[in-house]
């Protein structure tokens, strides 16, 4: 019995990126692909060569397109739970599953799918306790990177200190005579501290 894993029933087996992308672009076009996959290279001056170049160096985008190829273009049943975490090319398609006709897709359907995903995401936020203004805002995308979120600037600003909150204590102004007396007192205290504490004892011996 051979322990070799059989990938031959996987339509991606032996299929290069350019051939795969050409198949789905010829059938759906770049506009539909962008509407469903949100990959930037499918929107701005799209071409097969530039898209293939991007997919080769961007794993998440490549796996998105490969999954689209398997489950939309080839109409295979949903992947089993034990295969879900694997990249599409590494998944084992059971022998009984065969490819079917491509799904009929439209821009209107893509918008419904997007709204459904946002509803599920908002419900997940609600169940997770992330309610409020941040959860209610629509999730924006940055360069079509999955998992990216809008960066929200904090509206908090330090509260200015009002006149009432400032300390009411102020040093009392001194007159010139008070200031002079204070200085003279300090001088006397300083001089008294320099007296010889043994002077009185020595005077007794002298007498």
C-alpha positions as CSV (number, residue, x, y, z in Angstrom):
1,X,0.0,0.0,0.0
2,X,1.5,3.3,-1.0
3,X,1.6,6.2,1.5
4,X,1.8,8.8,-1.3
5,X,-1.0,11.4,-1.1
6,X,-3.2,11.5,-4.1
7,X,-3.6,15.1,-5.3
8,X,-4.6,14.1,-8.9
9,X,-8.3,14.7,-8.3
10,X,-7.6,18.4,-7.4
11,X,-8.1,20.5,-10.5
12,X,-5.2,22.7,-9.5
13,X,-2.8,19.7,-9.7
14,X,-0.2,20.5,-12.4
15,X,-2.0,23.8,-13.3
16,X,0.2,26.9,-13.4
17,X,-1.0,30.4,-12.3
18,X,-1.1,31.9,-15.7
19,X,-3.3,29.1,-17.1
20,X,-5.6,29.2,-14.1
21,X,-6.1,33.0,-14.2
22,X,-6.6,33.0,-18.0
23,X,-9.4,30.5,-17.7
24,X,-11.3,32.4,-15.1
25,X,-10.7,35.8,-16.7
26,X,-11.9,34.6,-20.0
27,X,-15.1,33.4,-18.4
28,X,-15.8,36.1,-15.8
29,X,-13.6,39.1,-16.6
30,X,-11.5,41.2,-14.2
31,X,-14.4,43.3,-13.0
32,X,-16.3,40.3,-11.5
33,X,-13.0,38.9,-10.0
34,X,-12.4,42.2,-8.3
35,X,-16.0,42.4,-7.0
36,X,-15.7,39.0,-5.4
37,X,-12.0,38.9,-4.4
38,X,-11.1,42.6,-3.7
39,X,-7.6,42.2,-5.2
40,X,-6.3,45.6,-6.4
41,X,-4.4,44.3,-9.4
42,X,-7.8,43.1,-10.9
43,X,-9.0,46.7,-10.8
44,X,-6.3,49.1,-11.8
45,X,-5.1,48.5,-15.4
46,X,-5.5,44.7,-15.0
47,X,-3.7,42.3,-17.3
48,X,-2.9,38.6,-17.0
49,X,0.9,39.1,-16.8
50,X,0.8,41.8,-14.1
51,X,-1.8,39.9,-12.1
52,X,0.3,36.7,-12.3
53,X,3.4,38.6,-11.1
54,X,1.4,39.9,-8.1
55,X,-0.1,36.5,-7.3
56,X,3.3,34.8,-7.3
57,X,4.7,37.1,-4.6
58,X,1.4,37.5,-2.6
59,X,0.3,34.2,-0.9
60,X,-3.0,35.4,0.5
61,X,-4.1,36.7,-2.9
62,X,-2.9,33.6,-4.7
63,X,-4.8,31.3,-2.3
64,X,-8.0,33.4,-2.7
65,X,-7.9,33.0,-6.5
66,X,-7.2,29.3,-6.2
67,X,-10.1,28.8,-3.9
68,X,-12.3,30.8,-6.3
69,X,-11.2,28.6,-9.1
70,X,-12.1,25.4,-7.2
71,X,-15.4,26.4,-5.6
72,X,-16.8,29.0,-8.1
73,X,-15.3,28.2,-11.4
74,X,-15.2,24.4,-11.0
75,X,-18.2,24.2,-8.7
76,X,-16.7,21.7,-6.3
77,X,-18.6,21.2,-3.0
78,X,-17.4,23.1,0.1
79,X,-14.2,21.8,1.6
80,X,-14.3,19.5,4.5
81,X,-13.3,20.7,8.0
82,X,-10.0,18.7,8.0
83,X,-8.9,20.2,4.7
84,X,-10.0,23.8,5.4
85,X,-6.8,25.0,6.9
86,X,-4.7,23.7,4.0
87,X,-3.9,25.8,0.9
88,X,-6.2,25.1,-2.0
89,X,-3.4,23.3,-4.0
90,X,-2.7,21.0,-1.0
91,X,-6.3,19.9,-0.5
92,X,-7.3,16.4,-1.3
93,X,-10.5,16.2,-3.4
94,X,-12.4,13.0,-2.7
95,X,-12.7,10.6,-5.6
96,X,-16.4,10.9,-5.8
97,X,-16.4,14.7,-6.3
98,X,-16.3,15.9,-9.9
99,X,-16.1,19.4,-11.4
100,X,-19.3,21.1,-12.6
101,X,-20.3,24.1,-14.6
102,X,-19.0,27.6,-13.5
103,X,-21.3,29.5,-11.1
104,X,-23.3,32.3,-12.7
105,X,-21.9,35.5,-11.0
106,X,-22.9,39.1,-11.3
107,X,-21.9,42.5,-9.8
108,X,-25.3,42.6,-8.0
109,X,-24.6,39.2,-6.4
110,X,-21.2,40.3,-5.4
111,X,-22.7,43.3,-3.6
112,X,-25.2,41.1,-1.8
113,X,-22.3,38.8,-0.7
114,X,-20.4,41.8,0.6
115,X,-23.4,43.1,2.6
116,X,-23.9,39.6,4.0
117,X,-20.3,39.4,5.1
118,X,-20.5,42.8,6.8
119,X,-23.7,41.8,8.6
120,X,-22.0,38.7,9.9
121,X,-18.9,40.7,11.0
122,X,-21.1,43.2,12.8
123,X,-23.0,40.4,14.5
124,X,-19.7,38.8,15.6
125,X,-18.6,42.2,17.0
126,X,-21.8,42.5,18.9
127,X,-21.5,39.0,20.4
128,X,-17.9,39.8,21.3
129,X,-18.9,42.9,23.2
130,X,-17.5,45.3,20.6
131,X,-20.6,47.5,20.4
132,X,-20.7,51.2,19.9
133,X,-19.5,53.6,17.3
134,X,-16.4,51.6,16.3
135,X,-18.4,48.4,15.7
136,X,-21.2,50.3,13.8
137,X,-18.8,51.9,11.3
138,X,-18.3,50.0,8.0
139,X,-15.0,48.2,7.7
140,X,-12.8,49.9,5.2
141,X,-10.1,48.0,3.2
142,X,-6.5,49.2,2.8
143,X,-4.8,47.9,-0.4
144,X,-7.2,44.9,-0.4
145,X,-5.2,43.3,2.4
146,X,-7.5,40.8,4.3
147,X,-8.0,41.6,7.9
148,X,-7.1,45.2,7.5
149,X,-9.1,47.7,9.5
150,X,-9.7,51.4,9.4
151,X,-7.4,53.3,11.6
152,X,-9.5,55.5,13.8
153,X,-7.9,58.5,15.4
154,X,-8.8,59.1,19.0
155,X,-11.0,62.2,19.6
156,X,-9.7,62.5,23.2
157,X,-8.0,65.8,24.1
158,X,-6.6,66.9,27.4
159,X,-9.0,69.1,29.3
160,X,-7.7,72.6,29.8
161,X,-7.1,73.7,33.4
162,X,-9.7,76.3,34.3
163,X,-9.0,79.3,36.6
164,X,-11.1,77.6,39.3
165,X,-8.9,74.5,39.3
166,X,-5.6,76.4,39.7
167,X,-4.1,76.5,43.2
168,X,-5.5,79.5,45.1
169,X,-2.3,79.8,47.2
170,X,0.0,82.8,46.5
171,X,3.0,84.0,48.6
172,X,2.1,87.1,50.6
173,X,4.2,90.1,49.5
174,X,6.6,91.4,52.1
175,X,7.4,95.0,52.9
176,X,11.0,96.2,52.7
177,X,11.2,96.4,56.5
178,X,10.0,92.8,57.0
179,X,12.5,91.6,54.4
180,X,15.3,93.5,56.2
181,X,14.3,92.0,59.6
182,X,14.3,88.5,58.2
183,X,17.8,88.9,56.7
184,X,19.2,90.3,60.0
185,X,17.6,87.4,61.9
186,X,19.3,85.0,59.7
187,X,22.6,86.7,60.2
188,X,22.3,86.6,64.0
189,X,21.3,83.0,64.0
190,X,24.3,82.1,61.8
191,X,26.6,84.1,64.1
192,X,25.3,82.4,67.2
193,X,25.9,79.1,65.7
194,X,29.6,79.8,65.4
195,X,30.2,80.6,69.2
196,X,32.7,78.3,70.9
197,X,30.6,75.9,73.2
198,X,33.6,75.3,75.4
199,X,34.4,79.0,76.1
200,X,32.5,79.1,79.4
201,X,34.3,76.0,80.7
202,X,37.7,77.4,79.8
203,X,36.9,80.7,81.6
204,X,36.2,78.8,84.8
205,X,39.6,77.2,84.8
206,X,41.3,80.5,84.1
207,X,39.6,82.0,87.1
